[in-house]
Amino acid sequence: MQDFLAIEIYNNTVMQLLIAIAYIIGGFLVAKLTFSILKRIIRGAVSRSKSQLDDIIFNTLHRPLIIGMVVFGFYLGVDQLNTSDGFKMSNNKFYHIVVILMVTWFIVRLIKAIIEEYVRTLVLKTDSAYDDQLMPVVKQLIFIALWSMGIIIALNYAGYNVSALVAGLGIGGLAFALAAKDYIENIFGGVSVFTDKPFMVNDRIKIDGFDGTVEEIGIRRSRIRTLAGTLVTIPNAKFIHNSVENVALELNRKIVIVLGLTYDTSSENMELAMQILKDIVEENQEMVTEKSIIFMSGFGASSLDITFIYYIRKGADIAITQNTVNLEVLKRFEAVGLDFAFPTQTLYVAKNKD
C-alpha cells in the first residue's frame, strides 16, 4: 500500500493527489453541511422575526457562500500539489477573482431582493406611471455598475494593471464602438425617452406603423401590445428617428363626416339637416358641444354636401359614441324625409331639329 501511495504522477505522489481530491470533496461536503445547518437553525430563527430583511439576507447569502466554500476547497486542494510557480500564481489569481465575483454576486442578489421587497411595493402604491417605467431601467443600471466594479476590482486583486488594460483598448474600443453603433444608439434612444417623456407605460401610441399600448420601456428596447393583441419589440433608436403619436394624451377625439343629400333638397331642408346635427351634439353627453362645426361644404358631383365635425370627450368610448351618432343621424333624417344621395348621372339627349 505504501508503495502505491508513493507512486509519482506528474511530480506528485498518489498520496498528494488523494489529499488534493479530499480537500475538493471536503469543501463540497462542508458547503452542504453548512447549508443544512443554515436551513434548519438560522432560517428557523429569521422566519420568526417580524422583519423581512434577515430573510432576504439569508436567501441571498446561502448560494454564494456554498459556492465560495467549494471554490476554497478547490484552491486548498490544488495548493497541496507540487506545481510550478507560474501555476501556483495562476491558481492564486483565479481564487481572488472568484472570491470577488462571489461577493459581487451576493451584493447584486441582495440589492435585487431589497428592490423587489421594498422599493417595488412602494412604486406599486403610487398613482404615477413614471416610477413604474423608471424602476426597471434604474435596476439594470445599478446591476451593470456593480458587475463592472466587481470585475475591475477582481482583475486588480489578481494582479492585472487595469489602467493599462483600459488604455490598451483605445483602438480596439473604437472598432468595438463602431460595431456596436446600433446598440449604443438604442441606449441613447432609451435615455431620450426617459428625459423627454414622449410617452409612459400604459400609454397608447402610434409609431412606425404600429398602434398599441406600451407595456415596457427598457434601456435598449421597448415593448408594445398592439390592438390585435400581439407583442411588438421596438428598438429605442426608432423613437429618435420616427415621430411618435401619443394617442393617450389627446384631449378629444376628432370625427369628420361628410353627409351628401340629394340635389332636390331645398335650402330650408338643408338648414333643417344642419339643425338636426346641432341637436344631436347638444343632447349627447359624450361630445364637446362648443367645438363642433357644421356647415354646407359644397356642391358635389351628385350631392349637396354638409361637413359635420364633432369631438368625443376624453375617456368616452369612441366606437359606441360614433355608433350612437350615426344611428341618430340616420333616424332623424329619415323622419323628416331627408334623402342621402348616391353617385348618379343625368344624360341629356338633344332633340334633332330636323
Buried (B, 14 or more C-beta within 10 A) or exposed (E): EEEEEEEEEEEBBBBBBEBBEBBBEBBBBBBEEBBEEBEEEBBEEBEEEEEEBBBBBBBBBBBBBBBBBBBBBBBBBBBBBEBEEEEBEBBBBBBBBBBBBBBBBBBBBBBBBBBEEEBBEEBEEEEEBEBBBBBBBEBEEBBEEBBEEBBBBBBBBBEBEBEEEEEEEEEEEEEEEEEEEEEEBBBEBBEBBBEEEBBBBEBBBBBEEBBBBBBBBBBBBBBBBEEEEEEBEBBBBBBBEEEBBBBBEEEBBEBEBEBBBBEEBEEEBBEBBBEBBBEBBEEBEBBBEEEBEBEBBEEBEBBBBBBBBBBBBEEBEEEEBBEBBEEBBEEBBEEEEBBBBEEEEEEEEEEEEE
